[in-house]
């Protein structure tokens, strides 16, 4: 993009090379085996990527949504599953802690999270409360020793590998009586109760977290009681923007694969590239991908320059993943039987991307947010 800084361009080059050498060659195997590329994840720390939006005083890079989205796009082109785990660590855990934690909490955990010594996750969704996050029922009860936490968290990315959970709980009867805690692996009463097997993003570990009278000290509380809704709102825009970056990477990868395949595959004595219908499909895929890219990075630019617009973040979260799924489906169609097989990556990319239409707020929730804001604004005028 025309406005990328020299530092952002260098991040793009570095991440593209890293993805080519350290991620892409292993993506299919991790998808097939449902395993996590921990080696590549740890090496991301050496590149300074595990704290890309965090303060430099704790080892972070101190960069914004544009830089974080560049990483998501470049890694997402190679393996969306691993990239989702990267997002859960850097945006859902590290960025949240950097934005909301106390100085003592940040000094204790951020250097270890940013160096890769610890892996982080966020506990929000529950078995009965997904889109309705503020309805959560995991409870933290205050006692003489701090707080006792009881409940379950579902669909937690990095659950099986996480050393630290950025955990949302209920501390009162009101809808907004939600409080955040930092819970370390090994805390009595805390366990990973179930591993979840998925259609896509199989290279990203997902599980259920269980808390049974899990005792944490008061120093584990992030902010004051009732601050969780504020924490959620602070992080939602960058979460939705950056997850759209993974989908942009999917769209880009599918388009590139189709161009390559059309130039190599022959039918009726000609390369597919000679057929007008194939040309039309590729032209539309490439045009749509470029449109998504410019839309997404324009929103990133505005976010980094102070325009923190929830509607725009919801719009990119709605449109980029949705259209990337369409592009991936078209890529499968263009490849014919090979596209439906696992011989080419397009079927994996389609399966992986579908999650981005669900996680971080479903398409339907994004539509509700966009429409509600636009209609309320119209009624006020």
Order of alpha helices (4+ residues) and beta strands (2+ residues): alpha-alpha-alpha-alpha-alpha-alpha-alpha-beta-beta-beta-beta-beta-beta-beta-beta-alpha-beta-beta-alpha-alpha-alpha-alpha-alpha
